[in-house]
Amino acid sequence: MAVVLDGRTIAERIKQNLQRELASLSGKPMLAILSFQTPSSSLYLRTQCEQAVSLGIETTSSAYPTDTKQELVEKILRKWNEDPKIHGIFVHQPMPSQIDPQRVSAAIDPRKDIEGIHPQNSARRFFAKARIGSCTALAVMELIESTGVSLEGKEAVVVGHSEIVGRPVSMLLLDKLATTTICHVGTDKAGRLEEHVRRADVLVVAVGKPHFIKGEWIKQGAMVIDVGINVVEGRVVGDVEFDAAKERAAFISPVPGGVGPVTVMMVMKNTVEAFKLQRG
């Protein structure tokens, strides 16, 4: 039976450290959030703003309809880039289909990019030089590190290759000397996803499909980090069959209450880091 990793406890520890750090700083960081009017984005926005207020981080947010044009998004980002009171910029993903996420990433001032998605910051991540990285990827690593298990030489499998989870997580796992494989839709179409999952000592899943990874695929004693958030019949569930997987895994993160709370706190931590960098 797996140890269930409590993301709320880990998030609270990060928050306490941030409170001490913020108390030692002169001035207050300010976070600007751009989101779109969907149920999941609205919930995430509310959680982000509540945590920011509780830490004393100032926020400004704009929620736009899902038919918003690319030009308006870039106009808002330029305004925030030029505002010296704003230290961190966060854009909710996924974005509506008419908006090009790569253009959005490039439009953010790299000094204020708290997701590490600007091309300059992505390059720094590739060379293990980034001080600010993907909030979700960093949250995944916090959960892994909370187990005390060394990643050196472990077989790590990442299912999903998005720019804000799969790719940055794979880089962070490589930095810890894990032997890392990235699986994606091509792996699944080739019928080889199960074989990769079965050999994973550490499995990170971020595909956005409920119970996509079967519990019986999990290697005995593996660590499973489930990033997926899906709503099924009014319940929030992950990408992994949790009940079956926890019978085989040594550690597993739940949904909800796993990666999510830690990700929100990494948004706050990266905002503070951006504030410090801009203050020199």
C-alpha angles and dihedrals in degrees: 000000000000128000105244110227110229107218093183092061092048090048091051091053091052090047093053091051090049092050090056092047094048091050089060095051127089110229131013127273116234125212124201117200127193115194141162128238102261127123094247093046092048091053092048091048092052092049092048093050093047092052092045091052091048089055096043094249111144118229140196120185140183123196115195133189117264091249092062114138124243091239093060092050091052091046091055091048092051089052091052092045090057096045109096091199091065115079103169133038123196125181118195118237145244092051124204113278095251091060120083106223093200091057089048092050092051091048094062118092102250090224090059097039103114094176094057091233100127110105091245092054093044088055091050089052090053090057093042090246100114119121091186123042143162109315093217093047091050089049090054090053092048090056092047093048091049088068093061090227116142113233095203109126094357120138104244121189122191116195108203128035104213120150093243101043121007100041098042092043090053090053092050091049090051089052087059090052095250115152097243132202124183117209124193143158091300091057090052094047089051089055093239103110095096094053092052093047092049093060096046118119086183119028124189116184125192112155105116096235118123115245090348093148111062119227092228090062093063116108115239108264096012127145114238123196112186114198096171122115114192132160114222119176091337094312127109111232136169136237092262128071092248102191094049094040095053089060090064106028127083092212131015136174117225128224114252108025100032124077095359102071091044092050091055090052091049088057087058093044092051091049090055090047091051090049091053093047092051091048089053 
